[in-house]
Amino acid sequence: MSNNQTDIETVALLGLGLMGGSLAAGIRGSGAPIRIQAYARREATRREGMEKGYADAVHDHPAEAVAGADLVVCCLPVCAIPGVVKDCLPGLSGDATLTDVGSTKVQLQAQLEALLAGGEVYVGSHPMCGSEKTGLAAVDPGLYAEACVVVVPPRQEAAGPHLERVRALWTLLGAEVLELDAVTHDRLVARTSHLPHLVAAALVAAVSEDGVSDELRALCGKGFRDTTRIAAGSPEMWGDIVSSNREHIRGELVGMQRQLQHMVDLMDDDEMETLASYLDQTAGMRKVLRE
């Protein structure tokens, strides 16, 4: 590392979709003199990334993309990251820092710590932002500005400089950094992020259970669109999230079942005043959660 241990001279981005492209655009917009190297599987993505100036070089092999990089950011579905990192090993610098933008951490931390046998260190990151849209067409240079980014400190001793390097990246982009251990992170995001997505998907399934008529479509107004927007997210990405955090997510779904059953019971018992009180309490709690 350089004498200033938070200095970042070269960033390698593994993946140039919404998250990777927005990260590149944010670095460019910051004015920081950081070289950006990227890996993209599709030729069309590599070409578009260069044409739009998101990278100084785009490669078709991960090991080429990470060569000489201080910081490597994995912008891929969670379950795809270990395989791509394994492909990176021949090109990684001995003191490189690896991070990611994935939504789960326990499984990934264990897998990457087992892969990194040299001086490289993995520091998990999870930006609490994104979109149901995908690809470079959806890139937002300000995606990470004012977002909360969870950073998971590495478990290795003397890995503080790597943690500071990752913190420096998100601070550069205007994000607010929150440090959590991997277990706490996965438990909390199962409730605040993963549960809402699956509930949105279930709502779409329930509304369309008997088919989709013109009348039904006409009555799916703003409330339906707002509540189900996130259900349009990448099935591949969300399949990985559920697979890698299934225990916590299952517990949250069971909790959601209890809440729905409670409302059904109140209606069955004609407890309309109690139901109104329940709705009043949840409306107030939403304000607390979003303040």
C-alpha positions in Angstrom: 0.0 0.0 0.0 1.0 3.6 -0.4 2.2 5.7 2.5 -1.3 7.2 2.7 -3.2 4.0 3.3 -6.5 5.3 2.1 -5.1 6.3 -1.3 -6.7 4.5 -4.2 -4.8 4.7 -7.5 -6.5 1.9 -9.5 -9.9 0.4 -9.1 -10.9 -2.8 -10.9 -14.6 -3.4 -11.4 -15.8 -6.9 -11.9 -19.1 -6.4 -13.7 -20.4 -3.4 -15.5 -24.1 -3.5 -14.9 -26.2 -0.9 -13.0 -24.1 -1.1 -9.8 -20.6 -1.4 -11.5 -21.4 1.2 -14.1 -22.9 3.6 -11.5 -19.8 3.1 -9.4 -17.5 4.0 -12.4 -19.6 7.0 -13.2 -19.5 8.2 -9.6 -15.7 7.9 -9.4 -15.5 9.9 -12.7 -17.9 12.5 -11.3 -15.8 12.9 -8.1 -12.8 14.2 -10.1 -10.5 11.8 -8.3 -7.5 10.7 -10.4 -8.3 7.1 -10.2 -7.7 4.7 -13.0 -10.7 2.3 -13.7 -10.2 -1.1 -15.1 -13.2 -3.4 -15.7 -14.2 -6.9 -16.5 -17.4 -7.6 -18.5 -18.4 -11.0 -19.9 -20.3 -9.6 -22.9 -18.4 -7.9 -25.8 -21.3 -5.4 -26.3 -20.9 -4.3 -22.6 -17.2 -4.0 -22.9 -17.6 -1.8 -26.0 -20.3 0.4 -24.4 -18.3 0.8 -21.2 -15.3 2.2 -23.2 -17.5 4.3 -25.5 -19.2 6.0 -22.5 -15.9 6.5 -20.7 -16.7 4.4 -17.7 -13.4 2.7 -17.8 -9.8 3.3 -19.0 -9.7 -0.4 -20.0 -12.2 -3.2 -20.2 -11.1 -6.8 -20.4 -12.7 -10.1 -21.2 -10.9 -12.0 -18.4 -11.0 -11.1 -14.7 -7.3 -11.6 -14.1 -6.4 -9.0 -16.7 -8.9 -6.5 -15.2 -7.4 -6.7 -11.7 -3.8 -6.5 -12.7 -2.1 -3.6 -10.7 -5.4 -2.7 -8.9 -5.3 -1.4 -5.3 -9.0 -2.1 -4.9 -11.2 -4.7 -6.6 -15.0 -4.3 -6.4 -17.1 -7.3 -7.3 -20.3 -6.0 -8.9 -21.9 -9.4 -9.6 -24.6 -11.7 -8.3 -23.5 -13.0 -4.9 -23.2 -16.6 -5.9 -21.1 -15.7 -9.0 -18.5 -13.8 -7.0 -16.3 -16.7 -5.6 -15.8 -18.2 -9.1 -14.8 -14.9 -10.7 -12.5 -14.1 -7.8 -10.8 -17.5 -8.2 -10.2 -16.6 -11.9 -8.7 -13.3 -10.7 -6.1 -14.8 -8.4 -3.2 -14.9 -11.0 -3.6 -11.2 -11.6 -4.2 -9.9 -8.1 -1.6 -7.7 -6.4 -0.4 -9.2 -3.1 -1.8 -6.3 -1.0 -5.0 -5.8 -3.0 -8.3 -5.1 -1.2 -11.4 -6.9 -2.4 -14.9 -5.7 -1.7 -18.3 -6.1 -3.4 -21.8 -4.7 -3.6 -23.7 -7.9 -2.7 -26.7 -8.1 -0.5 -25.5 -11.0 1.8 -22.3 -11.4 3.6 -21.8 -14.5 5.9 -21.5 -17.1 3.1 -19.5 -14.8 0.9 -17.0 -13.8 3.6 -16.3 -17.4 4.4 -15.8 -18.3 0.7 -13.5 -15.4 -0.1 -11.4 -15.7 3.0 -10.7 -19.3 2.0 -9.7 -18.3 -1.5 -7.4 -15.4 -0.6 -4.2 -17.1 0.7 -1.8 -14.2 0.1 -1.8 -10.7 1.5 -5.1 -9.8 -0.2 -8.0 -9.0 2.1 -11.8 -9.1 1.6 -13.9 -6.4 3.2 -17.6 -6.8 2.5 -19.7 -3.9 1.3 -23.5 -3.6 0.8 -24.8 -0.3 -0.6 -28.4 0.1 0.4 -29.5 1.5 -2.9 -30.2 0.2 -6.4 -33.0 -0.1 -8.9 -35.2 -2.7 -10.5 -33.5 -1.7 -13.7 -30.4 -3.4 -15.0 -27.5 -2.7 -17.4 -25.5 0.3 -18.4 -28.6 2.0 -19.8 -29.7 2.4 -16.1 -26.4 3.9 -14.8 -26.9 6.7 -12.2 -23.7 8.7 -11.3 -25.4 9.7 -8.1 -26.6 6.3 -7.1 -24.4 6.0 -4.0 -24.6 9.6 -2.9 -26.1 9.9 0.6 -26.8 6.1 0.5 -26.1 4.0 3.6 -23.3 1.5 2.8 -22.7 -1.3 5.2 -19.1 -2.3 5.5 -18.1 -5.5 7.1 -14.7 -5.4 8.9 -12.4 -8.2 7.9 -11.6 -10.9 10.5 -7.9 -11.0 9.8 -5.6 -9.2 12.2 -3.8 -6.1 11.0 -6.3 -5.6 8.2 -7.2 -2.1 9.2 -5.7 -0.4 6.2 -7.9 -2.5 3.9 -10.9 -1.5 5.9 -9.9 2.2 5.6 -9.4 1.8 1.8 -13.0 0.5 1.4 -14.4 3.3 3.6 -12.5 5.8 1.5 -14.1 4.6 -1.7 -17.7 5.0 -0.3 -16.8 8.3 1.3 -15.5 9.6 -2.0 -18.9 8.8 -3.5 -20.8 10.7 -0.8 -22.2 7.6 1.0 -22.7 7.2 4.7 -20.7 4.1 6.0 -22.1 1.9 8.7 -20.0 -0.9 10.1 -21.6 -4.2 11.0 -20.4 -7.8 11.4 -21.6 -10.3 8.7 -24.1 -12.1 10.9 -25.8 -8.9 12.1 -25.9 -7.6 8.5 -27.6 -10.7 7.1 -30.1 -10.8 9.9 -31.2 -7.2 9.6 -31.3 -7.0 5.8 -33.4 -10.1 5.7 -36.1 -8.0 7.4 -35.6 -4.6 5.8 -34.6 -5.5 2.2 -35.2 -9.2 1.4 -38.6 -9.5 3.0 -40.0 -6.5 1.1 -38.9 -7.9 -2.2 -40.5 -11.3 -1.6 -43.7 -9.7 -0.3 -43.9 -7.5 -3.4 -43.5 -10.7 -5.6 -46.2 -12.4 -3.6 -48.5 -9.4 -4.0 -48.1 -9.5 -7.8 -48.8 -13.3 -7.7 -51.9 -12.8 -5.6 -53.3 -10.0 -7.7 -52.8 -11.9 -10.9 -53.8 -15.3 -9.5 -57.1 -15.5 -11.6 -55.5 -14.0 -14.7 -55.0 -10.5 -16.0 -58.0 -8.7 -17.5 -58.2 -5.2 -18.9 -60.4 -4.2 -16.0 -57.8 -5.6 -13.5 -55.0 -3.7 -15.2 -57.0 -0.5 -15.2 -57.4 -0.8 -11.4 -53.8 -1.4 -10.7 -53.1 2.2 -9.8 -50.2 4.1 -8.1 -50.4 2.2 -4.9 -50.0 -1.1 -6.6 -47.1 0.2 -8.7 -45.3 1.7 -5.7 -45.7 -1.4 -3.6 -44.6 -3.9 -6.3 -41.9 -1.9 -8.1 -39.1 -3.9 -6.6 -40.7 -7.2 -7.8 -39.3 -6.3 -11.2 -35.7 -6.8 -10.0 -33.3 -9.4 -11.5 -34.5 -12.9 -10.8 -30.9 -14.2 -11.0 -29.7 -11.7 -8.4 -32.7 -12.4 -6.1 -32.3 -16.1 -6.4 -28.7 -15.8 -5.2 -29.8 -13.6 -2.3 -32.4 -16.1 -1.1 -30.0 -19.0 -1.5 -27.3 -17.3 0.5 -29.5 -16.0 3.3 -32.4 -18.5 3.4 -32.5 -19.1 7.1 -32.9 -15.5 8.1 -35.3 -14.8 5.1 -37.5 -17.8 6.0 -37.8 -16.5 9.6 -39.0 -13.1 8.3 -41.5 -14.7 5.9 -43.0 -16.7 8.9 -43.2 -13.4 10.8 -45.0 -11.8 7.8 -47.4 -14.7 7.9 -48.2 -14.0 11.5 -49.0 -10.3 10.7 -51.3 -11.3 7.8 -53.1 -13.9 9.9 -53.6 -11.4 12.7 -55.5 -9.1 10.3 -57.5 -12.0 9.0 -58.4 -13.0 12.6 -59.5 -9.4 13.4 -61.8 -9.3 10.4 -63.2 -12.8 11.2 -64.0 -11.6 14.7 -65.4 -8.3 13.5 -62.8 -6.4 15.5 -62.8 -3.4 13.2 -61.8 -0.9 15.9 -58.8 -3.1 16.8 -57.9 -3.3 13.1 -58.1 0.4 12.7 -55.9 0.8 15.8 -53.4 -1.7 14.2 -53.3 0.4 11.0 -52.8 3.6 13.0 -49.9 2.0 14.9 -48.2 0.8 11.7 -48.7 4.2 10.0 -46.9 5.8 12.9 -44.2 3.3 13.0 -43.5 3.8 9.3 -42.7 7.5 10.0 -40.3 6.4 12.8 -38.6 3.9 10.5 -38.2 6.5 7.7 -37.2 9.6 9.7 
